[in-house]
Amino acid sequence: MYLLTKTQDDIQSGVYATKDDDGTTCVQFFVDKDDAITYNELLTAVGYELCISEAPDEHIDKLCEALGHAYTVAEPGDIVVPRME
């Protein structure tokens, strides 16, 4: 799985997350690296400077639980557009 972080391949540097309609912090994961690249390019266009990092599939539950965040997974073919608050 791929996600966006402040420093490449360093989840401890900070993970990009948004708030959903309930106010829950949510991390967006991508199955396909190309989808993560596209999402990152959309964020770059509005001023974010993030990197793409990989996290083993079996660790995302533990990672998000440790961070206290929910998560969603974008499957190949899903259209995901960053929230603009």
ZADO-1210 file (C-alpha; in nm, 4 decimals, padded with zeros to 6 digits):
<atoms>
<atom x="00.0000" y="00.0000" z="00.0000" code="MET" pos="1"/>
<atom x="00.1075" y="00.3558" z="-00.0652" code="TYR" pos="2"/>
<atom x="00.0413" y="00.6727" z="00.1327" code="LEU" pos="3"/>
<atom x="00.1655" y="01.0302" z="00.1438" code="LEU" pos="4"/>
<atom x="00.4225" y="01.1420" z="00.3996" code="THR" pos="5"/>
<atom x="00.6361" y="01.4491" z="00.4663" code="LYS" pos="6"/>
<atom x="00.9594" y="01.2585" z="00.3952" code="THR" pos="7"/>
<atom x="00.9872" y="00.9713" z="00.1490" code="GLN" pos="8"/>
<atom x="00.9674" y="00.6272" z="00.3070" code="ASP" pos="9"/>
<atom x="00.9553" y="00.7787" z="00.6564" code="ASP" pos="10"/>
<atom x="00.6118" y="00.7356" z="00.8105" code="ILE" pos="11"/>
<atom x="00.7391" y="00.8873" z="01.1358" code="GLN" pos="12"/>
<atom x="00.7978" y="01.2187" z="00.9534" code="SER" pos="13"/>
<atom x="00.4232" y="01.2709" z="00.9310" code="GLY" pos="14"/>
<atom x="00.1401" y="01.1114" z="00.7359" code="VAL" pos="15"/>
<atom x="-00.1018" y="01.3133" z="00.5204" code="TYR" pos="16"/>
<atom x="-00.4569" y="01.2766" z="00.6507" code="ALA" pos="17"/>
<atom x="-00.7885" y="01.4577" z="00.6149" code="THR" pos="18"/>
<atom x="-01.0978" y="01.4869" z="00.8293" code="LYS" pos="19"/>
<atom x="-01.4157" y="01.3185" z="00.7113" code="ASP" pos="20"/>
<atom x="-01.7660" y="01.4597" z="00.7535" code="ASP" pos="21"/>
<atom x="-01.7781" y="01.3311" z="01.1143" code="ASP" pos="22"/>
<atom x="-01.4484" y="01.5022" z="01.2017" code="GLY" pos="23"/>
<atom x="-01.2597" y="01.1716" z="01.2104" code="THR" pos="24"/>
<atom x="-00.8991" y="01.1927" z="01.0913" code="THR" pos="25"/>
<atom x="-00.8569" y="00.9584" z="00.7963" code="CYS" pos="26"/>
<atom x="-00.5433" y="00.8413" z="00.6139" code="VAL" pos="27"/>
<atom x="-00.5795" y="00.7616" z="00.2426" code="GLN" pos="28"/>
<atom x="-00.3964" y="00.4498" z="00.1228" code="PHE" pos="29"/>
<atom x="-00.3568" y="00.3454" z="-00.2395" code="PHE" pos="30"/>
<atom x="-00.3168" y="-00.0059" z="-00.3763" code="VAL" pos="31"/>
<atom x="-00.1655" y="00.1270" z="-00.6999" code="ASP" pos="32"/>
<atom x="00.1404" y="00.3555" z="-00.6809" code="LYS" pos="33"/>
<atom x="00.0255" y="00.5418" z="-00.9938" code="ASP" pos="34"/>
<atom x="-00.2939" y="00.6424" z="-00.8113" code="ASP" pos="35"/>
<atom x="-00.0861" y="00.7725" z="-00.5195" code="ALA" pos="36"/>
<atom x="00.1247" y="00.9713" z="-00.7659" code="ILE" pos="37"/>
<atom x="-00.1863" y="01.1254" z="-00.9238" code="THR" pos="38"/>
<atom x="-00.3336" y="01.2168" z="-00.5837" code="TYR" pos="39"/>
<atom x="-00.0010" y="01.3697" z="-00.4781" code="ASN" pos="40"/>
<atom x="00.0139" y="01.5767" z="-00.7982" code="GLU" pos="41"/>
<atom x="-00.3321" y="01.7176" z="-00.7218" code="LEU" pos="42"/>
<atom x="-00.2123" y="01.8178" z="-00.3751" code="LEU" pos="43"/>
<atom x="00.1101" y="01.9647" z="-00.5147" code="THR" pos="44"/>
<atom x="-00.1001" y="02.1886" z="-00.7405" code="ALA" pos="45"/>
<atom x="-00.2545" y="02.3503" z="-00.4311" code="VAL" pos="46"/>
<atom x="00.0701" y="02.3935" z="-00.2392" code="GLY" pos="47"/>
<atom x="00.1367" y="02.0683" z="-00.0527" code="TYR" pos="48"/>
<atom x="00.4865" y="01.9178" z="-00.0629" code="GLU" pos="49"/>
<atom x="00.4500" y="01.5481" z="00.0125" code="LEU" pos="50"/>
<atom x="00.6234" y="01.2232" z="-00.0793" code="CYS" pos="51"/>
<atom x="00.4931" y="00.8788" z="-00.1628" code="ILE" pos="52"/>
<atom x="00.5828" y="00.6069" z="00.0859" code="SER" pos="53"/>
<atom x="00.5082" y="00.2382" z="00.0927" code="GLU" pos="54"/>
<atom x="00.3642" y="00.0543" z="00.3918" code="ALA" pos="55"/>
<atom x="00.3232" y="-00.3236" z="00.4044" code="PRO" pos="56"/>
<atom x="-00.0422" y="-00.4211" z="00.3633" code="ASP" pos="57"/>
<atom x="-00.0441" y="-00.6218" z="00.6833" code="GLU" pos="58"/>
<atom x="00.0722" y="-00.3205" z="00.8895" code="HIS" pos="59"/>
<atom x="-00.1827" y="-00.0537" z="00.7952" code="ILE" pos="60"/>
<atom x="-00.4313" y="-00.1565" z="01.0652" code="ASP" pos="61"/>
<atom x="-00.1613" y="-00.1329" z="01.3336" code="LYS" pos="62"/>
<atom x="-00.0183" y="00.1882" z="01.1889" code="LEU" pos="63"/>
<atom x="-00.3516" y="00.3700" z="01.1883" code="CYS" pos="64"/>
<atom x="-00.4471" y="00.2343" z="01.5280" code="GLU" pos="65"/>
<atom x="-00.1168" y="00.3636" z="01.6708" code="ALA" pos="66"/>
<atom x="-00.1831" y="00.7042" z="01.5132" code="LEU" pos="67"/>
<atom x="-00.5428" y="00.7053" z="01.6333" code="GLY" pos="68"/>
<atom x="-00.6705" y="00.7496" z="01.2765" code="HIS" pos="69"/>
<atom x="-00.9198" y="00.5774" z="01.0518" code="ALA" pos="70"/>
<atom x="-00.8173" y="00.4878" z="00.6971" code="TYR" pos="71"/>
<atom x="-00.9573" y="00.4199" z="00.3530" code="THR" pos="72"/>
<atom x="-00.8049" y="00.2214" z="00.0694" code="VAL" pos="73"/>
<atom x="-00.8318" y="00.3387" z="-00.2912" code="ALA" pos="74"/>
<atom x="-00.8490" y="00.0346" z="-00.5167" code="GLU" pos="75"/>
<atom x="-00.7227" y="00.0512" z="-00.8770" code="PRO" pos="76"/>
<atom x="-00.9798" y="00.2356" z="-01.0871" code="GLY" pos="77"/>
<atom x="-01.1242" y="00.4330" z="-00.7923" code="ASP" pos="78"/>
<atom x="-01.1412" y="00.8064" z="-00.8477" code="ILE" pos="79"/>
<atom x="-01.0154" y="00.9902" z="-00.5420" code="VAL" pos="80"/>
<atom x="-01.0032" y="01.3679" z="-00.5251" code="VAL" pos="81"/>
<atom x="-00.8415" y="01.5461" z="-00.2280" code="PRO" pos="82"/>
<atom x="-01.0773" y="01.7349" z="00.0017" code="ARG" pos="83"/>
<atom x="-01.0337" y="02.1070" z="-00.0199" code="MET" pos="84"/>
<atom x="-01.1344" y="02.2646" z="00.3103" code="GLU" pos="85"/>
</atoms>
